[in-house]
Amino acid sequence: MTQIHVLAPIDGMVVELEKVPDEVFAQKMAGDGVAIDPTGSIAVAPISGELMKLFPGGHAFGIVAGEVELIVHIGLDTIELNGTGFENIATEGQIVEAGTPIVRFDRAIIEREGKVVLSPVVSSGLGTIISRASGAVKAGQDILFVLEI
């Protein structure tokens, strides 16, 4: 068994995935993980790997490292903003280190547009989460959850 330490991609407070007001995430249809109520404005890579998907609107990205696939979704239904309040920093296909800035976002704009800014971080690949953080986390520094593969 290998343990993968997934870092917090965003500064903020950890929220249980089951409390996210979106069935796809709350019922773990997109994968298991946690959500973050952001206090920061930059989302970073939670692990080192390939930035397989970076949506043009900046609302979500996916990183793959071997059998691990992580999805970071900034806010809920934020695809509907078509990039308003988001700025992509990284490039799709880029190899990134944990902590590399991926997307800059503006919580005030996202909320003004009527969207919930809770940000799910889920593992959609192999592995089981064996521990999760709680309380405040710092992007690129604190372990958000540990995956066992």
N, CA, C and O atoms as a GROMACS GRO file, in nm:
protein
  596
    1MET      N    1   0.084  -0.119   0.000
    1MET     CA    2   0.000   0.000   0.000
    1MET      C    3   0.088   0.126   0.000
    1MET      O    4   0.188   0.135   0.072
    2THR      N    5   0.049   0.219  -0.081
    2THR     CA    6   0.118   0.347  -0.089
    2THR      C    7   0.026   0.455  -0.037
    2THR      O    8  -0.095   0.453  -0.062
    3GLN      N    9   0.082   0.550   0.036
    3GLN     CA   10   0.002   0.663   0.083
    3GLN      C   11   0.038   0.788   0.004
    3GLN      O   12   0.156   0.820  -0.013
    4ILE      N   13  -0.063   0.856  -0.045
    4ILE     CA   14  -0.045   0.981  -0.119
    4ILE      C   15  -0.101   1.093  -0.033
    4ILE      O   16  -0.218   1.091   0.005
    5HIS      N   17  -0.017   1.191  -0.003
    5HIS     CA   18  -0.061   1.305   0.076
    5HIS      C   19  -0.109   1.414  -0.018
    5HIS      O   20  -0.032   1.471  -0.096
    6VAL      N   21  -0.238   1.442  -0.010
    6VAL     CA   22  -0.300   1.542  -0.097
    6VAL      C   23  -0.305   1.674  -0.019
    6VAL      O   24  -0.367   1.682   0.087
    7LEU      N   25  -0.240   1.775  -0.073
    7LEU     CA   26  -0.236   1.905  -0.005
    7LEU      C   27  -0.362   1.986  -0.034
    7LEU      O   28  -0.430   1.964  -0.134
    8ALA      N   29  -0.391   2.078   0.055
    8ALA     CA   30  -0.504   2.170   0.033
    8ALA      C   31  -0.472   2.256  -0.089
    8ALA      O   32  -0.364   2.315  -0.095
    9PRO      N   33  -0.563   2.264  -0.187
    9PRO     CA   34  -0.538   2.348  -0.303
    9PRO      C   35  -0.574   2.495  -0.280
    9PRO      O   36  -0.533   2.582  -0.357
   10ILE      N   37  -0.649   2.522  -0.173
   10ILE     CA   38  -0.698   2.657  -0.147
   10ILE      C   39  -0.692   2.683   0.004
   10ILE      O   40  -0.722   2.593   0.083
   11ASP      N   41  -0.654   2.804   0.043
   11ASP     CA   42  -0.664   2.842   0.185
   11ASP      C   43  -0.811   2.843   0.223
   11ASP      O   44  -0.895   2.888   0.145
   12GLY      N   45  -0.844   2.793   0.343
   12GLY     CA   46  -0.982   2.801   0.386
   12GLY      C   47  -1.014   2.703   0.497
   12GLY      O   48  -0.925   2.646   0.560
   13MET      N   49  -1.143   2.684   0.519
   13MET     CA   50  -1.192   2.593   0.622
   13MET      C   51  -1.245   2.466   0.555
   13MET      O   52  -1.318   2.472   0.456
   14VAL      N   53  -1.208   2.351   0.612
   14VAL     CA   54  -1.252   2.222   0.558
   14VAL      C   55  -1.400   2.200   0.593
   14VAL      O   56  -1.444   2.224   0.705
   15VAL      N   57  -1.475   2.152   0.492
   15VAL     CA   58  -1.617   2.119   0.508
   15VAL      C   59  -1.636   1.976   0.460
   15VAL      O   60  -1.581   1.937   0.357
   16GLU      N   61  -1.714   1.897   0.533
   16GLU     CA   62  -1.741   1.759   0.491
   16GLU      C   63  -1.811   1.760   0.356
   16GLU      O   64  -1.900   1.842   0.332
   17LEU      N   65  -1.770   1.668   0.269
   17LEU     CA   66  -1.829   1.660   0.136
   17LEU      C   67  -1.981   1.641   0.142
   17LEU      O   68  -2.055   1.694   0.060
   18GLU      N   69  -2.025   1.564   0.242
   18GLU     CA   70  -2.169   1.536   0.256
   18GLU      C   71  -2.251   1.663   0.282
   18GLU      O   72  -2.372   1.663   0.264
   19LYS      N   73  -2.184   1.770   0.325
   19LYS     CA   74  -2.254   1.896   0.356
   19LYS      C   75  -2.258   1.993   0.238
   19LYS      O   76  -2.316   2.101   0.247
   20VAL      N   77  -2.197   1.954   0.126
   20VAL     CA   78  -2.197   2.038   0.007
   20VAL      C   79  -2.336   2.035  -0.056
   20VAL      O   80  -2.391   1.927  -0.079
   21PRO      N   81  -2.395   2.153  -0.083
   21PRO     CA   82  -2.531   2.157  -0.138
   21PRO      C   83  -2.537   2.125  -0.288
   21PRO      O   84  -2.592   2.202  -0.367
   22ASP      N   85  -2.480   2.010  -0.325
   22ASP     CA   86  -2.480   1.963  -0.463
   22ASP      C   87  -2.475   1.811  -0.455
   22ASP      O   88  -2.378   1.754  -0.406
   23GLU      N   89  -2.580   1.746  -0.505
   23GLU     CA   90  -2.592   1.600  -0.492
   23GLU      C   91  -2.475   1.523  -0.549
   23GLU      O   92  -2.431   1.424  -0.491
   24VAL      N   93  -2.423   1.568  -0.663
   24VAL     CA   94  -2.313   1.496  -0.728
   24VAL      C   95  -2.194   1.485  -0.634
   24VAL      O   96  -2.130   1.380  -0.626
   25PHE      N   97  -2.163   1.594  -0.562
   25PHE     CA   98  -2.051   1.591  -0.468
   25PHE      C   99  -2.091   1.530  -0.335
   25PHE      O  100  -2.018   1.446  -0.282
   26ALA      N  101  -2.206   1.572  -0.280
   26ALA     CA  102  -2.249   1.525  -0.148
   26ALA      C  103  -2.265   1.373  -0.143
   26ALA      O  104  -2.235   1.310  -0.042
   27GLN      N  105  -2.313   1.314  -0.255
   27GLN     CA  106  -2.331   1.169  -0.260
   27GLN      C  107  -2.210   1.098  -0.318
   27GLN      O  108  -2.214   0.978  -0.347
   28LYS      N  109  -2.101   1.173  -0.336
   28LYS     CA  110  -1.971   1.120  -0.381
   28LYS      C  111  -1.977   1.052  -0.518
   28LYS      O  112  -1.902   0.959  -0.545
   29MET      N  113  -2.067   1.101  -0.604
   29MET     CA  114  -2.075   1.046  -0.740
   29MET      C  115  -1.952   1.084  -0.821
   29MET      O  116  -1.913   1.012  -0.913
   30ALA      N  117  -1.890   1.198  -0.788
   30ALA     CA  118  -1.770   1.243  -0.860
   30ALA      C  119  -1.644   1.190  -0.795
   30ALA      O  120  -1.534   1.207  -0.849
   31GLY      N  121  -1.658   1.124  -0.679
   31GLY     CA  122  -1.543   1.073  -0.605
   31GLY      C  123  -1.549   1.117  -0.461
   31GLY      O  124  -1.632   1.200  -0.423
   32ASP      N  125  -1.462   1.059  -0.380
   32ASP     CA  126  -1.458   1.090  -0.237
   32ASP      C  127  -1.360   1.205  -0.214
   32ASP      O  128  -1.266   1.224  -0.291
   33GLY      N  129  -1.382   1.279  -0.107
   33GLY     CA  130  -1.291   1.388  -0.074
   33GLY      C  131  -1.350   1.477   0.032
   33GLY      O  132  -1.424   1.432   0.119
   34VAL      N  133  -1.317   1.606   0.024
   34VAL     CA  134  -1.371   1.706   0.115
   34VAL      C  135  -1.392   1.834   0.034
   34VAL      O  136  -1.353   1.843  -0.082
   35ALA      N  137  -1.454   1.931   0.098
   35ALA     CA  138  -1.470   2.062   0.034
   35ALA      C  139  -1.397   2.165   0.119
   35ALA      O  140  -1.368   2.142   0.237
   36ILE      N  141  -1.368   2.279   0.059
   36ILE     CA  142  -1.304   2.390   0.130
   36ILE      C  143  -1.390   2.514   0.110
   36ILE      O  144  -1.433   2.545  -0.001
   37ASP      N  145  -1.414   2.584   0.221
   37ASP     CA  146  -1.478   2.716   0.214
   37ASP      C  147  -1.361   2.814   0.207
   37ASP      O  148  -1.295   2.839   0.308
   38PRO      N  149  -1.335   2.869   0.088
   38PRO     CA  150  -1.211   2.944   0.065
   38PRO      C  151  -1.201   3.076   0.142
   38PRO      O  152  -1.298   3.150   0.156
   39THR      N  153  -1.079   3.101   0.192
   39THR     CA  154  -1.044   3.233   0.242
   39THR      C  155  -0.940   3.293   0.149
   39THR      O  156  -0.917   3.414   0.149
   40GLY      N  157  -0.876   3.208   0.069
   40GLY     CA  158  -0.774   3.254  -0.025
   40GLY      C  159  -0.834   3.283  -0.162
   40GLY      O  160  -0.955   3.270  -0.182
   41SER      N  161  -0.749   3.322  -0.256
   41SER     CA  162  -0.796   3.357  -0.390
   41SER      C  163  -0.717   3.288  -0.500
   41SER      O  164  -0.734   3.317  -0.619
   42ILE      N  165  -0.629   3.194  -0.460
   42ILE     CA  166  -0.552   3.119  -0.561
   42ILE      C  167  -0.566   2.970  -0.531
   42ILE      O  168  -0.550   2.927  -0.417
   43ALA      N  169  -0.596   2.893  -0.635
   43ALA     CA  170  -0.601   2.747  -0.623
   43ALA      C  171  -0.469   2.693  -0.677
   43ALA      O  172  -0.426   2.730  -0.786
   44VAL      N  173  -0.406   2.604  -0.599
   44VAL     CA  174  -0.277   2.545  -0.638
   44VAL      C  175  -0.294   2.395  -0.660
   44VAL      O  176  -0.394   2.337  -0.621
   45ALA      N  177  -0.194   2.335  -0.722
   45ALA     CA  178  -0.195   2.190  -0.742
   45ALA      C  179  -0.186   2.119  -0.608
   45ALA      O  180  -0.095   2.148  -0.529
   46PRO      N  181  -0.279   2.026  -0.579
   46PRO     CA  182  -0.275   1.953  -0.451
   46PRO      C  183  -0.173   1.839  -0.450
   46PRO      O  184  -0.135   1.791  -0.343
   47ILE      N  185  -0.128   1.796  -0.567
   47ILE     CA  186  -0.024   1.694  -0.581
   47ILE      C  187   0.060   1.730  -0.703
   47ILE      O  188   0.020   1.812  -0.786
   48SER      N  189   0.176   1.666  -0.714
   48SER     CA  190   0.258   1.683  -0.834
   48SER      C  191   0.205   1.586  -0.940
   48SER      O  192   0.170   1.472  -0.909
   49GLY      N  193   0.199   1.631  -1.064
   49GLY     CA  194   0.150   1.545  -1.172
   49GLY      C  195   0.122   1.626  -1.296
   49GLY      O  196   0.175   1.736  -1.314
   50GLU      N  197   0.038   1.570  -1.382
   50GLU     CA  198   0.004   1.639  -1.506
   50GLU      C  199  -0.132   1.706  -1.492
   50GLU      O  200  -0.228   1.644  -1.448
   51LEU      N  201  -0.137   1.833  -1.531
   51LEU     CA  202  -0.262   1.908  -1.531
   51LEU      C  203  -0.340   1.861  -1.654
   51LEU      O  204  -0.334   1.922  -1.761
   52MET      N  205  -0.416   1.751  -1.635
   52MET     CA  206  -0.484   1.686  -1.747
   52MET      C  207  -0.599   1.770  -1.802
   52MET      O  208  -0.626   1.770  -1.922
   53LYS      N  209  -0.667   1.841  -1.712
   53LYS     CA  210  -0.782   1.920  -1.756
   53LYS      C  211  -0.781   2.052  -1.682
   53LYS      O  212  -0.771   2.056  -1.559
   54LEU      N  213  -0.791   2.161  -1.756
   54LEU     CA  214  -0.808   2.294  -1.698
   54LEU      C  215  -0.916   2.361  -1.781
   54LEU      O  216  -0.893   2.402  -1.894
   55PHE      N  217  -1.035   2.372  -1.722
   55PHE     CA  218  -1.146   2.428  -1.797
   55PHE      C  219  -1.115   2.572  -1.837
   55PHE      O  220  -1.060   2.647  -1.757
   56PRO      N  221  -1.151   2.611  -1.961
   56PRO     CA  222  -1.121   2.746  -2.008
   56PRO      C  223  -1.176   2.854  -1.914
   56PRO      O  224  -1.115   2.960  -1.899
   57GLY      N  225  -1.290   2.828  -1.850
   57GLY     CA  226  -1.349   2.925  -1.759
   57GLY      C  227  -1.284   2.927  -1.622
   57GLY      O  228  -1.316   3.012  -1.540
   58GLY      N  229  -1.191   2.834  -1.594
   58GLY     CA  230  -1.117   2.833  -1.470
   58GLY      C  231  -1.188   2.776  -1.349
   58GLY      O  232  -1.133   2.776  -1.239
   59HIS      N  233  -1.312   2.728  -1.368
   59HIS     CA  234  -1.390   2.684  -1.251
   59HIS      C  235  -1.349   2.547  -1.196
   59HIS      O  236  -1.388   2.511  -1.085
   60ALA      N  237  -1.270   2.471  -1.272
   60ALA     CA  238  -1.232   2.336  -1.226
   60ALA      C  239  -1.106   2.290  -1.300
   60ALA      O  240  -1.076   2.333  -1.411
   61PHE      N  241  -1.033   2.200  -1.232
   61PHE     CA  242  -0.918   2.138  -1.298
   61PHE      C  243  -0.895   1.999  -1.242
   61PHE      O  244  -0.938   1.966  -1.131
   62GLY      N  245  -0.826   1.917  -1.322
   62GLY     CA  246  -0.794   1.780  -1.282
   62GLY      C  247  -0.646   1.754  -1.297
   62GLY      O  248  -0.584   1.795  -1.395
   63ILE      N  249  -0.590   1.685  -1.198
   63ILE     CA  250  -0.448   1.649  -1.201
   63ILE      C  251  -0.435   1.498  -1.189
   63ILE      O  252  -0.501   1.436  -1.106
   64VAL      N  253  -0.350   1.441  -1.272
   64VAL     CA  254  -0.327   1.296  -1.270
   64VAL      C  255  -0.181   1.269  -1.236
   64VAL      O  256  -0.089   1.330  -1.290
   65ALA      N  257  -0.163   1.175  -1.143
   65ALA     CA  258  -0.029   1.127  -1.107
   65ALA      C  259  -0.041   0.977  -1.092
   65ALA      O  260  -0.091   0.928  -0.990
   66GLY      N  261   0.005   0.902  -1.192
   66GLY     CA  262  -0.007   0.757  -1.188
   66GLY      C  263  -0.153   0.717  -1.186
   66GLY      O  264  -0.229   0.753  -1.276
   67GLU      N  265  -0.194   0.644  -1.081
   67GLU     CA  266  -0.332   0.597  -1.072
   67GLU      C  267  -0.422   0.696  -0.997
   67GLU      O  268  -0.542   0.674  -0.984
   68VAL      N  269  -0.363   0.805  -0.951
   68VAL     CA  270  -0.437   0.905  -0.874
   68VAL      C  271  -0.489   1.013  -0.968
   68VAL      O  272  -0.414   1.068  -1.048
   69GLU      N  273  -0.618   1.042  -0.955
   69GLU     CA  274  -0.678   1.151  -1.033
   69GLU      C  275  -0.757   1.237  -0.937
   69GLU      O  276  -0.850   1.190  -0.871
   70LEU      N  277  -0.719   1.364  -0.930
   70LEU     CA  278  -0.787   1.457  -0.840
   70LEU      C  279  -0.858   1.565  -0.918
   70LEU      O  280  -0.807   1.614  -1.019
   71ILE      N  281  -0.976   1.600  -0.871
   71ILE     CA  282  -1.052   1.708  -0.932
   71ILE      C  283  -1.071   1.817  -0.827
   71ILE      O  284  -1.113   1.789  -0.714
   72VAL      N  285  -1.040   1.940  -0.865
   72VAL     CA  286  -1.065   2.056  -0.779
   72VAL      C  287  -1.171   2.140  -0.850
   72VAL      O  288  -1.150   2.184  -0.963
   73HIS      N  289  -1.283   2.160  -0.784
   73HIS     CA  290  -1.394   2.234  -0.842
   73HIS      C  291  -1.414   2.360  -0.758
   73HIS      O  292  -1.457   2.352  -0.643
   74ILE      N  293  -1.384   2.476  -0.815
   74ILE     CA  294  -1.393   2.601  -0.739
   74ILE      C  295  -1.536   2.653  -0.745
   74ILE      O  296  -1.582   2.704  -0.847
   75GLY      N  297  -1.605   2.638  -0.633
   75GLY     CA  298  -1.745   2.680  -0.626
   75GLY      C  299  -1.837   2.577  -0.689
   75GLY      O  300  -1.791   2.479  -0.748
   76LEU      N  301  -1.966   2.600  -0.676
   76LEU     CA  302  -2.069   2.511  -0.731
   76LEU      C  303  -2.143   2.582  -0.844
   76LEU      O  304  -2.176   2.700  -0.834
   77ASP      N  305  -2.168   2.509  -0.952
   77ASP     CA  306  -2.234   2.564  -1.071
   77ASP      C  307  -2.159   2.683  -1.130
   77ASP      O  308  -2.218   2.765  -1.200
   78THR      N  309  -2.030   2.693  -1.101
   78THR     CA  310  -1.951   2.807  -1.148
   78THR      C  311  -1.918   2.798  -1.297
   78THR      O  312  -1.868   2.894  -1.355
   79ILE      N  313  -1.945   2.683  -1.358
   79ILE     CA  314  -1.928   2.672  -1.504
   79ILE      C  315  -2.018   2.775  -1.574
   79ILE      O  316  -1.987   2.825  -1.682
   80GLU      N  317  -2.131   2.805  -1.509
   80GLU     CA  318  -2.228   2.900  -1.566
   80GLU      C  319  -2.175   3.043  -1.571
   80GLU      O  320  -2.234   3.128  -1.638
   81LEU      N  321  -2.065   3.071  -1.502
   81LEU     CA  322  -2.008   3.206  -1.501
   81LEU      C  323  -1.922   3.232  -1.624
   81LEU      O  324  -1.883   3.346  -1.649
   82ASN      N  325  -1.891   3.127  -1.702
   82ASN     CA  326  -1.810   3.141  -1.824
   82ASN      C  327  -1.682   3.219  -1.801
   82ASN      O  328  -1.641   3.301  -1.884
   83GLY      N  329  -1.617   3.193  -1.686
   83GLY     CA  330  -1.488   3.257  -1.660
   83GLY      C  331  -1.495   3.385  -1.579
   83GLY      O  332  -1.391   3.434  -1.536
   84THR      N  333  -1.614   3.440  -1.557
   84THR     CA  334  -1.626   3.562  -1.477
   84THR      C  335  -1.578   3.534  -1.335
   84THR      O  336  -1.631   3.446  -1.268
   85GLY      N  337  -1.478   3.610  -1.289
   85GLY     CA  338  -1.425   3.592  -1.155
   85GLY      C  339  -1.309   3.493  -1.148
   85GLY      O  340  -1.256   3.468  -1.040
   86PHE      N  341  -1.269   3.437  -1.264
   86PHE     CA  342  -1.160   3.338  -1.268
   86PHE      C  343  -1.052   3.382  -1.366
   86PHE      O  344  -1.079   3.447  -1.466
   87GLU      N  345  -0.928   3.344  -1.335
   87GLU     CA  346  -0.817   3.367  -1.427
   87GLU      C  347  -0.724   3.246  -1.422
   87GLU      O  348  -0.668   3.215  -1.317
   88ASN      N  349  -0.708   3.178  -1.535
   88ASN     CA  350  -0.619   3.062  -1.541
   88ASN      C  351  -0.474   3.110  -1.538
   88ASN      O  352  -0.435   3.202  -1.610
   89ILE      N  353  -0.395   3.046  -1.452
   89ILE     CA  354  -0.253   3.080  -1.440
   89ILE      C  355  -0.171   2.974  -1.512
   89ILE      O  356  -0.077   3.006  -1.586
   90ALA      N  357  -0.205   2.848  -1.490
   90ALA     CA  358  -0.133   2.736  -1.551
   90ALA      C  359  -0.193   2.704  -1.689
   90ALA      O  360  -0.288   2.768  -1.732
   91THR      N  361  -0.136   2.603  -1.756
   91THR     CA  362  -0.180   2.562  -1.889
   91THR      C  363  -0.213   2.414  -1.888
   91THR      O  364  -0.140   2.334  -1.830
   92GLU      N  365  -0.325   2.378  -1.952
   92GLU     CA  366  -0.362   2.237  -1.960
   92GLU      C  367  -0.248   2.158  -2.023
   92GLU      O  368  -0.187   2.202  -2.121
   93GLY      N  369  -0.219   2.041  -1.967
   93GLY     CA  370  -0.110   1.956  -2.017
   93GLY      C  371   0.022   1.980  -1.947
   93GLY      O  372   0.117   1.903  -1.964
   94GLN      N  373   0.029   2.087  -1.869
   94GLN     CA  374   0.151   2.122  -1.797
   94GLN      C  375   0.181   2.020  -1.686
   94GLN      O  376   0.089   1.969  -1.622
   95ILE      N  377   0.309   1.991  -1.665
   95ILE     CA  378   0.352   1.910  -1.551
   95ILE      C  379   0.371   2.007  -1.435
   95ILE      O  380   0.446   2.104  -1.446
   96VAL      N  381   0.303   1.980  -1.324
   96VAL     CA  382   0.307   2.073  -1.211
   96VAL      C  383   0.357   2.004  -1.084
   96VAL      O  384   0.341   1.883  -1.066
   97GLU      N  385   0.416   2.083  -0.999
   97GLU     CA  386   0.456   2.037  -0.865
   97GLU      C  387   0.344   2.074  -0.769
   97GLU      O  388   0.270   2.170  -0.794
   98ALA      N  389   0.330   2.000  -0.660
   98ALA     CA  390   0.233   2.036  -0.557
   98ALA      C  391   0.263   2.180  -0.514
   98ALA      O  392   0.378   2.214  -0.486
   99GLY      N  393   0.160   2.261  -0.508
   99GLY     CA  394   0.177   2.402  -0.469
   99GLY      C  395   0.186   2.498  -0.585
   99GLY      O  396   0.185   2.620  -0.564
  100THR      N  397   0.196   2.446  -0.709
  100THR     CA  398   0.201   2.533  -0.828
  100THR      C  399   0.066   2.604  -0.844
  100THR      O  400  -0.037   2.538  -0.846
  101PRO      N  401   0.066   2.739  -0.857
  101PRO     CA  402  -0.061   2.810  -0.880
  101PRO      C  403  -0.126   2.766  -1.012
  101PRO      O  404  -0.060   2.759  -1.115
  102ILE      N  405  -0.258   2.738  -1.005
  102ILE     CA  406  -0.332   2.693  -1.123
  102ILE      C  407  -0.434   2.798  -1.167
  102ILE      O  408  -0.439   2.835  -1.284
  103VAL      N  409  -0.515   2.845  -1.072
  103VAL     CA  410  -0.623   2.939  -1.104
  103VAL      C  411  -0.632   3.046  -0.996
  103VAL      O  412  -0.619   3.017  -0.877
  104ARG      N  413  -0.654   3.171  -1.039
  104ARG     CA  414  -0.684   3.280  -0.946
  104ARG      C  415  -0.834   3.305  -0.956
  104ARG      O  416  -0.891   3.303  -1.065
  105PHE      N  417  -0.898   3.327  -0.841
  105PHE     CA  418  -1.043   3.350  -0.842
  105PHE      C  419  -1.080   3.459  -0.742
  105PHE      O  420  -1.007   3.486  -0.648
  106ASP      N  421  -1.196   3.520  -0.765
  106ASP     CA  422  -1.243   3.628  -0.681
  106ASP      C  423  -1.375   3.588  -0.616
  106ASP      O  424  -1.480   3.587  -0.681
  107ARG      N  425  -1.368   3.554  -0.488
  107ARG     CA  426  -1.486   3.506  -0.415
  107ARG      C  427  -1.601   3.606  -0.422
  107ARG      O  428  -1.717   3.566  -0.439
  108ALA      N  429  -1.571   3.735  -0.409
  108ALA     CA  430  -1.676   3.838  -0.409
  108ALA      C  431  -1.754   3.836  -0.540
  108ALA      O  432  -1.876   3.846  -0.540
  109ILE      N  433  -1.684   3.825  -0.652
  109ILE     CA  434  -1.751   3.821  -0.783
  109ILE      C  435  -1.836   3.695  -0.794
  109ILE      O  436  -1.950   3.701  -0.839
  110ILE      N  437  -1.780   3.580  -0.754
  110ILE     CA  438  -1.852   3.453  -0.763
  110ILE      C  439  -1.981   3.460  -0.682
  110ILE      O  440  -2.087   3.417  -0.728
  111GLU      N  441  -1.972   3.513  -0.560
  111GLU     CA  442  -2.091   3.523  -0.474
  111GLU      C  443  -2.189   3.627  -0.526
  111GLU      O  444  -2.310   3.609  -0.518
  112ARG      N  445  -2.137   3.737  -0.581
  112ARG     CA  446  -2.224   3.841  -0.638
  112ARG      C  447  -2.306   3.783  -0.755
  112ARG      O  448  -2.419   3.825  -0.780
  113GLU      N  449  -2.246   3.686  -0.824
  113GLU     CA  450  -2.315   3.620  -0.936
  113GLU      C  451  -2.411   3.512  -0.887
  113GLU      O  452  -2.473   3.442  -0.967
  114GLY      N  453  -2.423   3.498  -0.754
  114GLY     CA  454  -2.522   3.406  -0.696
  114GLY      C  455  -2.475   3.262  -0.681
  114GLY      O  456  -2.557   3.172  -0.664
  115LYS      N  457  -2.344   3.239  -0.688
  115LYS     CA  458  -2.292   3.102  -0.678
  115LYS      C  459  -2.235   3.075  -0.540
  115LYS      O  460  -2.183   3.164  -0.474
  116VAL      N  461  -2.246   2.950  -0.498
  116VAL     CA  462  -2.186   2.905  -0.372
  116VAL      C  463  -2.037   2.882  -0.399
  116VAL      O  464  -2.001   2.818  -0.498
  117VAL      N  465  -1.951   2.934  -0.311
  117VAL     CA  466  -1.808   2.926  -0.337
  117VAL      C  467  -1.742   2.803  -0.272
  117VAL      O  468  -1.621   2.783  -0.286
  118LEU      N  469  -1.819   2.721  -0.201
  118LEU     CA  470  -1.765   2.596  -0.146
  118LEU      C  471  -1.697   2.518  -0.258
  118LEU      O  472  -1.754   2.502  -0.367
  119SER      N  473  -1.576   2.470  -0.232
  119SER     CA  474  -1.496   2.410  -0.338
  119SER      C  475  -1.459   2.264  -0.309
  119SER      O  476  -1.370   2.237  -0.228
  120PRO      N  477  -1.529   2.169  -0.374
  120PRO     CA  478  -1.498   2.027  -0.354
  120PRO      C  479  -1.362   1.988  -0.413
  120PRO      O  480  -1.323   2.035  -0.520
  121VAL      N  481  -1.292   1.902  -0.340
  121VAL     CA  482  -1.166   1.843  -0.387
  121VAL      C  483  -1.186   1.693  -0.374
  121VAL      O  484  -1.197   1.640  -0.264
  122VAL      N  485  -1.192   1.624  -0.488
  122VAL     CA  486  -1.225   1.481  -0.485
  122VAL      C  487  -1.124   1.397  -0.561
  122VAL      O  488  -1.060   1.443  -0.656
  123SER      N  489  -1.112   1.273  -0.517
  123SER     CA  490  -1.029   1.175  -0.583
  123SER      C  491  -1.120   1.089  -0.668
  123SER      O  492  -1.207   1.018  -0.616
  124SER      N  493  -1.102   1.094  -0.800
  124SER     CA  494  -1.189   1.016  -0.888
  124SER      C  495  -1.118   0.894  -0.943
  124SER      O  496  -1.174   0.817  -1.021
  125GLY      N  497  -0.993   0.875  -0.900
  125GLY     CA  498  -0.918   0.759  -0.947
  125GLY      C  499  -0.922   0.648  -0.845
  125GLY      O  500  -1.020   0.633  -0.772
  126LEU      N  501  -0.816   0.569  -0.840
  126LEU     CA  502  -0.807   0.459  -0.744
  126LEU      C  503  -0.772   0.513  -0.606
  126LEU      O  504  -0.730   0.627  -0.590
  127GLY      N  505  -0.791   0.428  -0.507
  127GLY     CA  506  -0.749   0.463  -0.372
  127GLY      C  507  -0.864   0.488  -0.278
  127GLY      O  508  -0.977   0.512  -0.319
  128THR      N  509  -0.831   0.483  -0.150
  128THR     CA  510  -0.927   0.505  -0.044
  128THR      C  511  -0.872   0.613   0.048
  128THR      O  512  -0.754   0.613   0.081
  129ILE      N  513  -0.958   0.706   0.087
  129ILE     CA  514  -0.914   0.811   0.178
  129ILE      C  515  -0.910   0.753   0.320
  129ILE      O  516  -1.010   0.701   0.370
  130ILE      N  517  -0.792   0.763   0.383
  130ILE     CA  518  -0.778   0.705   0.517
  130ILE      C  519  -0.774   0.811   0.626
  130ILE      O  520  -0.790   0.778   0.744
  131SER      N  521  -0.754   0.938   0.590
  131SER     CA  522  -0.765   1.046   0.689
  131SER      C  523  -0.796   1.176   0.616
  131SER      O  524  -0.758   1.196   0.501
  132ARG      N  525  -0.867   1.264   0.688
  132ARG     CA  526  -0.907   1.394   0.632
  132ARG      C  527  -0.875   1.503   0.732
  132ARG      O  528  -0.881   1.482   0.853
  133ALA      N  529  -0.840   1.619   0.681
  133ALA     CA  530  -0.813   1.734   0.767
  133ALA      C  531  -0.945   1.790   0.818
  133ALA      O  532  -1.052   1.758   0.767
  134SER      N  533  -0.935   1.874   0.919
  134SER     CA  534  -1.051   1.951   0.965
  134SER      C  535  -1.000   2.088   1.005
  134SER      O  536  -0.880   2.107   1.027
  135GLY      N  537  -1.090   2.184   1.014
  135GLY     CA  538  -1.049   2.320   1.051
  135GLY      C  539  -0.986   2.394   0.936
  135GLY      O  540  -1.018   2.370   0.819
  136ALA      N  541  -0.896   2.486   0.969
  136ALA     CA  542  -0.833   2.572   0.867
  136ALA      C  543  -0.717   2.499   0.800
  136ALA      O  544  -0.640   2.429   0.865
  137VAL      N  545  -0.705   2.519   0.669
  137VAL     CA  546  -0.593   2.463   0.592
  137VAL      C  547  -0.530   2.572   0.508
  137VAL      O  548  -0.595   2.667   0.466
  138LYS      N  549  -0.400   2.556   0.484
  138LYS     CA  550  -0.323   2.650   0.404
  138LYS      C  551  -0.285   2.583   0.271
  138LYS      O  552  -0.230   2.474   0.270
  139ALA      N  553  -0.315   2.649   0.162
  139ALA     CA  554  -0.289   2.596   0.028
  139ALA      C  555  -0.142   2.561   0.009
  139ALA      O  556  -0.053   2.640   0.041
  140GLY      N  557  -0.119   2.439  -0.044
  140GLY     CA  558   0.016   2.396  -0.077
  140GLY      C  559   0.100   2.358   0.043
  140GLY      O  560   0.216   2.321   0.027
  141GLN      N  561   0.044   2.367   0.164
  141GLN     CA  562   0.122   2.336   0.285
  141GLN      C  563   0.058   2.226   0.368
  141GLN      O  564   0.124   2.129   0.404
  142ASP      N  565  -0.071   2.241   0.398
  142ASP     CA  566  -0.138   2.145   0.486
  142ASP      C  567  -0.195   2.026   0.408
  142ASP      O  568  -0.244   2.042   0.296
  143ILE      N  569  -0.188   1.908   0.470
  143ILE     CA  570  -0.245   1.788   0.408
  143ILE      C  571  -0.397   1.793   0.423
  143ILE      O  572  -0.450   1.803   0.534
  144LEU      N  573  -0.466   1.785   0.309
  144LEU     CA  574  -0.613   1.788   0.309
  144LEU      C  575  -0.669   1.649   0.336
  144LEU      O  576  -0.759   1.632   0.418
  145PHE      N  577  -0.614   1.549   0.265
  145PHE     CA  578  -0.648   1.409   0.295
  145PHE      C  579  -0.536   1.318   0.249
  145PHE      O  580  -0.450   1.357   0.170
  146VAL      N  581  -0.539   1.196   0.302
  146VAL     CA  582  -0.438   1.096   0.266
  146VAL      C  583  -0.511   0.984   0.192
  146VAL      O  584  -0.608   0.927   0.242
  147LEU      N  585  -0.460   0.953   0.074
  147LEU     CA  586  -0.514   0.844  -0.008
  147LEU      C  587  -0.425   0.722   0.008
  147LEU      O  588  -0.302   0.734   0.008
  148GLU      N  589  -0.486   0.607   0.021
  148GLU     CA  590  -0.409   0.482   0.026
  148GLU      C  591  -0.440   0.404  -0.101
  148GLU      O  592  -0.557   0.380  -0.134
  149ILE      N  593  -0.335   0.365  -0.170
  149ILE     CA  594  -0.352   0.294  -0.297
  149ILE      C  595  -0.288   0.157  -0.287
  149ILE      O  596  -0.291   0.080  -0.384
   0.00000   0.00000   0.00000
